[in-house]
């Protein structure tokens, strides 16, 4: 199968190698670039737990002064791996979506246990901190990265893609979906996806691309990419 990955290279390089080793043809069209941003200094001693909904939040966080034994809640396996590599020892991982992550926190951290800190990007798919506050938690949020739209693409790559459209395309965020729709329209690719299975993280992501005719749309959690190969 021909598979199109759309995350920044560092976020999907290992998966691209893995999928190629399974005999698939791999293409790469990154739709966003990730940029760290400055954030105010934090006294981490005030917190008893930390929440990450992306491995990028860990990548751009100064973790030297953080107690690695505090409870660390991660949205999925990739974020969990990044947290463990960073030295966090008491890690809880959900199954790739924010709703599961919230349930994990509710089950393993009581409001009376202390204060939580939520580290995230500028745009999030769910207001997890506000939902937890409504459930009685004390939580601060810091924003330490943003996703930037990639505006210029290799014309030769686009022309080759037109001649060999992918069987599967993975889209990981609403921002990526918005940018992907721009690429589709800017390069007049609207009618070429009828034999492509679109894999999206969440309904908000897939909704952006509903106006394009796909073979089928699947919703998935990060970590399920290989499993999806056997569903189509």
Residue pairs with C-beta under 8 A, 6 or more apart in sequence:
1 24
1 25
1 167
1 168
1 229
2 24
2 25
2 26
2 27
2 164
2 165
2 166
2 167
2 168
3 19
3 24
3 25
3 26
3 27
3 166
3 167
3 168
3 169
3 170
4 27
4 28
4 29
4 161
4 166
4 168
4 169
4 170
5 12
5 15
5 16
5 26
5 27
5 28
5 29
5 170
6 28
6 29
6 30
6 31
6 169
6 170
6 171
6 172
6 176
6 180
7 30
7 31
7 170
7 172
7 176
8 30
8 32
8 33
8 34
9 28
9 30
11 55
11 56
11 78
12 28
15 225
16 26
16 28
18 226
19 26
19 225
19 226
19 229
20 26
22 226
22 229
24 229
25 164
27 157
27 161
27 166
29 153
29 157
29 161
29 183
30 150
31 149
31 150
31 171
31 175
31 176
31 179
31 180
31 183
32 147
32 148
32 149
32 150
32 173
32 175
32 176
32 179
33 147
33 148
33 150
34 56
34 59
34 121
34 145
34 146
34 147
34 148
35 145
35 146
35 147
35 148
36 59
36 60
36 144
36 145
37 60
37 122
37 143
37 144
37 145
37 146
39 142
39 143
39 144
40 142
42 117
42 140
42 142
44 65
44 66
44 67
44 117
45 67
46 115
47 70
47 114
47 115
47 116
47 117
47 140
48 70
48 71
48 109
48 113
48 114
48 115
48 116
49 70
49 71
49 72
49 73
49 105
49 109
49 113
49 114
49 115
49 116
49 117
50 66
50 70
50 71
50 72
50 73
50 88
50 116
50 117
50 118
50 119
51 73
51 101
51 105
51 116
51 117
51 118
51 119
51 128
51 139
52 58
52 72
52 73
52 74
52 75
52 79
52 82
52 83
52 119
52 120
53 75
53 79
53 98
53 101
53 118
53 120
53 124
53 128
54 75
54 79
54 120
54 121
54 145
55 78
55 79
55 81
55 82
56 121
56 145
57 79
57 119
57 120
57 121
57 144
57 145
58 79
58 82
58 83
58 86
58 119
59 82
59 145
60 144
60 145
61 119
61 144
63 86
63 87
68 86
68 87
68 88
68 89
69 89
69 90
70 90
71 90
71 92
71 108
71 109
71 113
72 83
72 88
72 90
72 91
72 92
73 92
73 94
73 101
73 104
73 105
73 108
73 109
74 80
74 82
74 83
74 91
74 92
74 93
74 94
74 101
75 93
75 94
75 96
75 97
75 98
75 100
75 101
75 222
76 93
76 94
76 95
76 96
76 97
76 221
76 222
76 223
77 93
77 96
77 222
77 223
78 222
78 223
79 93
80 91
80 93
83 91
84 91
92 104
92 105
92 108
93 104
94 100
94 101
94 103
94 104
95 221
95 223
96 201
96 220
96 221
96 222
96 223
96 224
97 201
97 202
97 221
98 124
98 125
98 126
98 128
99 126
100 221
101 128
102 128
102 131
102 132
105 116
105 132
105 137
106 135
109 116
109 137
111 135
111 136
111 137
111 138
114 138
115 138
115 139
115 140
116 132
116 137
116 138
116 139
116 140
117 139
117 140
117 141
117 142
118 128
118 129
118 132
118 139
118 140
118 141
118 142
119 141
119 142
119 144
120 128
120 141
120 142
120 143
120 144
121 143
121 144
121 145
121 146
121 147
122 143
122 145
122 146
122 147
123 146
123 147
123 174
123 175
125 173
125 174
125 202
125 204
125 205
129 139
129 140
129 141
132 139
133 139
147 173
147 175
147 176
149 175
149 179
149 182
150 179
153 183
153 187
158 187
158 189
161 189
162 189
162 192
165 192
165 193
165 195
165 196
166 196
167 195
167 196
167 197
167 232
168 196
168 197
168 199
168 228
168 229
168 232
169 193
169 196
169 197
169 198
169 199
170 199
170 225
171 177
171 180
171 198
171 199
171 200
171 201
171 205
171 206
171 209
172 201
172 205
172 222
173 201
173 205
174 202
174 204
174 205
174 208
176 205
177 200
177 205
177 206
177 208
177 209
178 208
180 208
180 209
181 208
181 209
181 211
181 212
183 189
184 190
184 193
184 212
190 212
191 213
193 212
193 213
193 214
193 215
194 213
194 214
194 215
195 215
196 214
196 215
197 214
197 215
197 216
197 217
197 218
197 232
198 206
198 209
198 212
198 214
198 215
198 216
198 217
198 218
199 218
199 220
199 225
199 228
200 206
200 209
200 217
200 218
200 219
200 220
201 219
201 220
201 221
201 222
202 219
203 219
206 217
206 219
209 217
210 217
216 232
218 228
218 231
218 232
220 228
